[in-house]
Amino acid sequence: MDQLQLYSYWRSSAAYRVRIGLNLKGLAYETIPVHLVRDGGEQHAEGYREINPQELVPVLKHGDRMLRQSVAILEYLDETWPEPALLPATSRDRQRVRAIAQAVACDIHPLNNLRVLQYFDNTWNVPQPERDEWVRHWIVGGFAAIEAMLNDHPSTGEFCEGNIPGLADCCLVPQVYNARRFGVDVAQFPTIARIDKACLALRAFDGARPELQPDAPQPN
């Protein structure tokens, strides 16, 4: 098998999703750190723009191919290495899983990622407390919707879809990490909190934690 290389930043929730997916598949990979803050952001360097014209992480290199966009990468992994599956067998259940994943990746995350917060700071001089409140507002609203999608739904099991972790969990857990980072009380979303706890008890999720990545700051 061609070597897998993941261009990643330790605190990027999008890269976090892909790390979980790779771990669930049992796929070995090399981490290539891309520091999103140092020197104005290494993702903006000319050399990295050739890797990803969007100047974002993650990028997964598989052989000669550069794979971009975290959810698309996760689906690529599922199609290339079908077992264990990240998506359920039926089209109805796959649609539900994708809807939960996209509620995070398309609706919550784009409103509070680094590019948005840096624009608030550098262009509009929005103070830090107001930026943090912006992040919390969109996470809380998004989580309220996802909680309703999960709560008492017959397909919700130990994880977002049944009792096997998959694509939706890959997206949800990193967003819970972000929520806690910005001071959101996740306990107000008991189903999300329960699923997050069940996921983090698994080695695939635990090993993908931001603080365990090779480019994470080391404690003094």
Secondary structure, DSSP 8 states (H G I E B T S, - for coil): ---EEEEE-TT-HHHHHHHHHHHHHT---EEEE--SSGGG-GGGSHHHHHH-TT--S-EEEETTEEEESHHHHHHHHHHHS-SS-SS-SSHHHHHHHHHHHHIIIIIIGGGSSHHHHHHHHHTT---HHHHHHHHHHHHHHHHHHHHHHHTT-TTBSSSSSBTS--HHHHHHHHHHHHHHHTT--GGGSHHHHHHHHHHHTSHHHHTT-GGGSTTS----
